């Protein structure tokens, strides 16, 4: 379920046009293969107009984003959505995704790495008030799963 018109803090702020927003959800389906079934409803909450889009769980996985450059399969990992590496099968990614559970510090490290591609261990540790040893201990599962890569003395998201 996707709710349009809610800010990051969960407050209903509304959308400019429920019709245009609902239409945008349906237009986005043109970029997905196979096309999932969706339904949109309009809700008014505390004077704010919201659009609720319900996407039916499909049985024809994987769903792909299609463009003139080809098709890309994405996978959800925690609070992020990442493209599936072409060399790995989706089933392998699914196993990794289910097996790893990120604690709040690991999520914070992932966010910092995502915002600062190529961030060093020193900067990552200092930015979270952690020792280098503790930071490395938190990074090991992320590195092993392939979610984080180490390149040229820095860390980046895959």
HELIX and SHEET records of a PDB file:
HELIX    1   1 UNK A   18  UNK A   28  1                                  11    
HELIX    2   2 UNK A   29  UNK A   31  5                                   3    
HELIX    3   3 UNK A   90  UNK A   99  1                                  10    
HELIX    4   4 UNK A  104  UNK A  115  1                                  12    
HELIX    5   5 UNK A  121  UNK A  127  1                                   7    
HELIX    6   6 UNK A  132  UNK A  145  1                                  14    
SHEET    1   A 3 UNK A   2  UNK A   4  0                                        
SHEET    2   A 3 UNK A  48  UNK A  55 -1                                        
SHEET    3   A 3 UNK A  38  UNK A  45 -1                                        
SHEET    1   B 4 UNK A  32  UNK A  33  0                                        
SHEET    2   B 4 UNK A  64  UNK A  67 -1                                        
SHEET    3   B 4 UNK A  70  UNK A  77 -1                                        
SHEET    4   B 4 UNK A  80  UNK A  83 -1                                        
SHEET    1   C 2 UNK A 148  UNK A 151  0                                        
SHEET    2   C 2 UNK A 154  UNK A 157 -1                                        
END                                                                             
